[in-house]
Amino acid sequence: MIFGIGESPIDVVVEKYNYSPGETIKGKVILKLKKPTKAKQLKVALIGEKMLKEMQVTSASIKSKERKREIYRFEIPLDREKEYLTGEYTFEIKIPSNLMQTLPEGAAGEIIKTIQILAGSESITRWYVKAYLDIPLGLDISKQIQINIA
């Protein structure tokens, strides 16, 4: 939906929602614009966002704060600069085999995890496939769906 009204003019469809590093995400982007729209290009991206949850403890209260930080982005163009209206565009994005290697393995990794928990911060990584139509001097049209990579 755009601004909460009607159906979205762009959609992202994937074959499945659960992936492992090394697999290929296969899907399609579907455009259903109401009028012809000039755009620089149509792109699809795999995006990883780390959701950082921090706890702040004082003598009076405990506060929780969430921040998100983009940790991974891989984009591929699906079409060039032109006037868009409707169409289906297939894509394939190979997930790197070493994507999940953010912490050292073994004892060192466990120590870092323990310190994060004791310090009151923990993190979750969320993965998205996002398609967007890059419209010059206007609002881009985009749609993202969440997937799981484990």
N, C-alpha and C positions, 0 to 999 in steps of 0.2 A: 504494500500500500504506500502511496505517497501522501504525506500529510494526513493520514488516516482516512482518506476518501477513495473509494473505488479500488480497482484492481491495479497491481503494479504493471508498468509498461515493460518491465524486464524480469525474467525469471531464470533461475539456475536450477538445473536438474542433474543429479549425480546417480550413478548406478547403485551405490550403497553409501552408508554413512560411517562405517567402521573400517579403518585402514591400519596397516603396519608400515613402519619405515621400509622403503624399498619397493612398495607397491605403486601402482599408477592409478591416479584418480581419473576416471573417464566420465564425461558428462556433456551437457549442452547448455548453451545460453539461448534463450528464446526472447526475441524482441517483438513487442506488440504496441508500437507507438500509434497514437491517434492521428498525428500529422507528421509529414516529412521533417526530419531534424538533421541539420548539418552538424557533424561531429568530427573531431580529430581522429579518433579511433575507438574501437571496441576492444576492451581488454578483459582478461580473467586472471585472478591471482590466488595463490595459496598464501594465507596470512596466519602467523602465530602471534598471539597476544598473551603475555604473562600478566595474570591478575595477582597483584601483590596485596596481601592483607596484613596490615600492621596494627598491633595493639599498643596503645599508650596507656600506661598505668600510672596514676597519681594517687596521692593519699585520699583524694575526694572522689575519683571516678575512674572508670575504665572506658576508653574510647577505642573504637575500631574504625579504621580508614582503609578504603580500597583505592588502589591506583592501577592503571593498566599501562603496559609498555609493549610496543611492537618489538618482537624479537626475531621475526622471520618474515620475509616477503619475497615471493617469486612471481613475476608477472609475465604473461605472454599476450601479444597482440593477436586478436582474432580477425580483424579487418582494418582497413586503412581509412584515411580521411575521405569522407563522402557524405551523401545525404542518406540517412537511415529511415526506415519505416517499419518493416516487419522482416523476420527471418530467423532461421535456426543456425547456430554455429556450434560445431562439435569441438571438444578440446580434450587433451590428455596432459596431465601434470604428473611427472614422476616425483615421488617423495624420496628425498635423499636417504640412503641407508643409515647415515650417521646423524640423522636429525635429532634424536633423543639424547645425544651425548652432551648434556649440559653440565653434569656433575661428574667428578671422578668416580670410578667404580671402587668397590671394596671399602676398606676402613676409612679412607679419606672422605669419600662421599657420605658415609654414614655420620661422620663427625660434623660435616657441614650441615646436613639435615638436622641433626640434634641441636646445633647452635641456632639455626633459624627458628626452630620450635621454641627453644628456651628464651630467645630474644623477642618472642611474640610476633614473629612474622612468618607467614607461610605463603606459598605461591601455587597458583594453578595456571596451566597453559591451556588456552582455548584456541582451536583451529577453525579457520573459516575458508570457504571458497567464495570469492567475491567477483562479480562481474560488474563492469561499469562502462558507460558510454561517456567519453571525455568531450564535453560540450564547451567550446571556447566562449568566454564572456557570459557563461550561464551556469546553472546548477547541473552538475553531472547527474545522470540517472544511474542508480546502482542498486544491487541486491546482493546480500550475502547470506549464506547458509552455514550453519555450524556442522562440523564433522568431528570424528574422534580419530586420533592417531595415538596408538599405544603399542 
